[in-house]
């Protein structure tokens, strides 16, 4: 068997050590005589798995006691509806910052429930920048302010946390959660699909401040009401048990590798090395303004787009896969989440240099 370096934006690569542990525990978890995927979510074995995963996530992110942690289904896209349903609390407007494809989807859904104030948009730069704090047209009476710290498709990342006064900040951290330390206290709600930095698809993590739970608008479906999930320890219905278990293994792997601070140093090195290779070449280019470049998703183009298919085929032959850029952007995209080792990024850089030498 030959493992490849998988640069997919999601579902993304998972630490090899986690996959090996899951493999070892596949038929018999901890002497239970059964696989985790066969367990009742109400049984003591699985309840211990769920509790440990939450405890480890709280430790990794230093989540304060006045925040609830939910392990849900429906992807981050379901939260586009859940956020206004739970957070409007009688208000009629919310602030949204538009920096790309995922911001636009969140905005479109929020418009079904409230008046959306576009506090800033970077559409005029083809979403290759982030707005400055001074450019934000914030409403002090907004129920919340929503933004996407990292746009997976465009490879654009906020270099700062917007200041909103007393208005709660809601962040779609699907691409950046666990990649570096953050101060959870500064957010009202953090949500993230699992399939990038947490584990396999099928799970969504929501971290919500106490006062933002239990205020769902009338008519909110039971599965979108945060209180139902909090009151039932994320088991209002049968959860995505195996994805939750694997997320717990990822959390344990992060802890054993120095935690989020250590991971941030590695992630910064990986991104810096790849951007240096792009910037040092006349053959490759990255379209994002330097201050807004993502650590996690690095898009790049070739000088001659006719070579794109050749690049992808030769990369695959060298064990470098899923590098094709999103259809709305084109070119290439290397997603280098926590589980992508530095060796994988270095292999990509070496291949890029060799490809340029032969085709440039």
N, C-alpha and C positions, 0 to 999 in steps of 0.2 A: 504494500500500500504506500502511495506517495501523497502526502498532504500538500495542498497548494496554499498559496497566500491569497486569501479571498478578500478583495477590496470592496465588496458589496455594501451599499448604503443601508441595507436592511431588507430581510433578515441578514444579519451580519455574522462575521466570524465569532466563535466562542472559544475561550481559552482551552487549549488542548488538555490541560490538567483537569479541567472541569468535565470535559467529555469522557476522559478516561475514568474519572471517579464515577460518573453516571453509568458508564459501561459496567464497572465492577459491581455496582449496586443494582443493576437492572433487574435481575431475577430475585434478589433477596436483600431488602433494605434492613440493615442493622439486626439481622437475625429474625426478622418478622416472618420470613418464609414467603414473602410476596413482593412484587414490584411496587414502587411508589404510585405508578399509574393505575394500580388495581385497588389502592386503599380508599376506604371511605374517608371523606373529608371531615367526618365527625369522630373518627376513631382517634385514640390517644396517640398512635404513631404519627399520623399525619398532623394532628394538632401540634405536636412537638416540632415538626418540620416548619410549619407555618410560623409558630411563635419565634423560633430561632432566626428565621429569615428576617422577620420584622426587627428583632433585637439587633441583628447585625447591621441592617440598613440604618437604623437609628444611630448606632455607634459610628458607622462610617461617615454619615452626614451630620453628626452632632445635632440630630433633630430634637428640639425642645419638647418637654412634656406636654405643652399646651398645643401641640400639633398632632392630628390624627394621621395615621398611615393606612391607606386602603390598597388592596391588591385586587384589581377589577378586570373586567373583560371589555371588549368593544373597541379596543385601540384608542390612541389619543384622539382620533376623529370623533368618538362618542363624547369626549369631553368638550368639544366645540359647542355642543348643546347643553351638556351638564353644567358648564360654568355659568352661563347666564341664568339658567333655571335655579341654581343654588345661591348665586351671589347677588342677584339684582336686589333682593330684600326690599321690594316696594319701590325702588328707584326705576327710572325709565331710560337711563342712558349709561353707556359704558365707553371707555376710551380703548382704542385699538391702534397699534403701530403696524403698518404694512411694509414688510421688508421682503416679501417673496411669496412663493406658492403656498406654503403652509399658513402663513398669516392670512392670505386671501381666503383660504377655505374656512378658517376660524371666523373671519369677518362675515362671510356670506351666511354662515349658520347663525351667528349672533343677531343678524338683522331680522331673523324670524321672531325674536323675542324682545328686542329693545331698539332704541335709537343708537346707532353706532357713530361715535365721533372719531373720525380718522385723525388721531393726534399727530401723525406724520406718515408720509409715504415716500419711498425711494424709487417709485416706478419710473420717474424721469431719468434715472441713471440705469435703467434696466435691472434694478435691484442688485447693483454691484457695490452699493455703499450702505452705511447705516446712518440714521439721522443723529445730529448732535443734540445734546440736552437742551440747548437754547432754541432748537428748532421744534421742540415738542409743544403742540397746542393742546395742553391738558385742561380738562374740566374738573374743577375742584369738587363738583357735586356728582361726579361719576361714581357708579357703584364699584367699579374696579378698573384697572388698566391692564390690558392683555398685550403681551409681546412674545415673540419667538426668538430667544437668545441666539439660536443658530438655525439658519435655513439650510437644511440638508441638500436641497437640489442646487441652489446657487452658490453654496460654500461661503455664505456671508454670516459673520458673527458679531454680536455687539461687544465692543471693547469695554463697556461700562454697564452698570445697572441704573436704569432711569430713576430719577427721583420724582416721587409722586405725592409727597406730603402724607396726608392721612388716607389717601385712596389706596386700597389693597392692590398689590402687584400680583398678577397671574402670569405664570411663565410655562410655555410648552418647551420642556427641556428634553424632549425625546432624543436629541442628538448629543447632548452635552452632559446629562446627568452622570455623576460619579467620575467625570473626567478631570475634575479639579475641585478644591474646596470652595464652598459658598456659605454665606451666612443665611441660614434658613429663616431666621427671625425677620429678615427684610422682605419676605414674601408672604402673601396671603394664601396662595395655592401654587403648588408646583405639580405638574403632571408630565408623564413620560410613557410612551410606548416602550415595551421591553426590548424590542428586537434589534437594538443598536448597541447599547452599553450595559444592559441588564441581563439579557438572556434570550431565549427563543421567543418567537411571536406567540401571541395569545394572552399576554398579560399586560396590564397597564397599571402603573403605580401613581397614586394620587396622594399628595401630602398637603393637608389643609389645616389652617389655624382653627382652633375651637369655635371661635365666634362666627365663623363662616359656614358652620355645619348646623343643620336643623332649621334652615330658613327657606326651604325650597318653595317656589311659587305654586299656587294652586294648579292642579292638572299635571304636575311633573310625574312622569312614569316612575313606578317604584324602583326600577333598576337604575334610574338616573338620580335618585335622591340620596345624597351623601349620608344622611342620618340612618337610613336603612342599612347601609354597609358598615358604618361605624358601630351601630348598636349590635350588629351580628358578626363583628370581627372579620369582615369581608367574606362572610359565608351566608349572606342572605339567600343566595342560590349556590349551586355547586360551582366552586371556582375553577379556574384553569390550574388544576392541582399539579400537573407535571411541570408546567412552565414556572409555577411558583417555587417548586422544589429546586429546579435548575437555577432560578434566580438566586435562591439561597446559597447554592454552591458557588455561584459567581461572587456573591458578597463575601463568602468565606475565603475564596481565592484572593480577592482584593485585600482582605485583612492580612493574609499570610504573606502578601507581597508589599507590605508597608503602608497600606491604606491609600486614601485619595491624594494625600500630599505627595507621596512617592510616585503615584501614577501621573500626577500633573507634571512632574519633572520629565518623565519619560515622554509624555504626550507633547510637551513643548519641544523636546529635542527632535522627535519624529517630524513634527510639522516644520520646524526650522530647517531641517536637512532637506526635506522635499521642496520647500519653497526656494531654498538657495539653489537647488539644482535647476529649477524652472527659471529663476531670475538670471542665473548665470549662463543661460543659453539663448541663442537667437532662434532656435528651432521650436522651443516650447514657450507658452505664455499663460499667465493666470490673469483673468479679467477683473478680479476684485481689488478694490482699493486696499492698500497695504494695511491700514489701521483696522480694517473690517474683515480680514482674512480668518477663515475658520481653522481651528486646530483639528477638527474632526473630518471635514469633507473638503478635499482639495481638487477643484476642477482645473483642467488645463487643456489647452488646444495645441495642435500641431501647426506648423507654418503652412503645410499643405494638407488640407482636409481630405484630399484624395488618398492620403496614406493612412487614414484612420483605421480602416478595416485590416490593413497589413499590420499596423501596430498591435491591434487587439489579437490577431491570430498569432503573431510571434510572441506576444506577452504570454498568451495561453500556453504555448509550447515551452515557455520557460517557467511555468508554474505560477503565473501571475494572472488571476482571473477576475472577472466582473469589474472591469475598468471602464466600460462604456459609459459616457455621460448620459444624464437624463435627456429624454427625447426633446424636452422643451429648451434645453441649453446646448446640447451637442458636445462634441469633443470627448474628453476623458474626465473621469472623476475617481479619485482614490479616497475611499473612506478609511480612516486610520484610527478607529476607536481603540478603547483600552486593550482589547484582546489581540490587536495587531501588533506583533512584536517588532522591535527595532530592526531585526534581521529582515523582516518582510519589506519594510520601507527601504532599507539599504539595497535589497535585491532589486526593487523597482527602480531606484535611482541608477544602479549599475546598468540595468537593461535600457533605460532611457538614454544614457550616454552612448551605449553601444549602438542603439537604433539610430541616433542622430549621426553618429560617425558613418554609418552605412547608407543612410538615406537623406542626410542633410545637404 
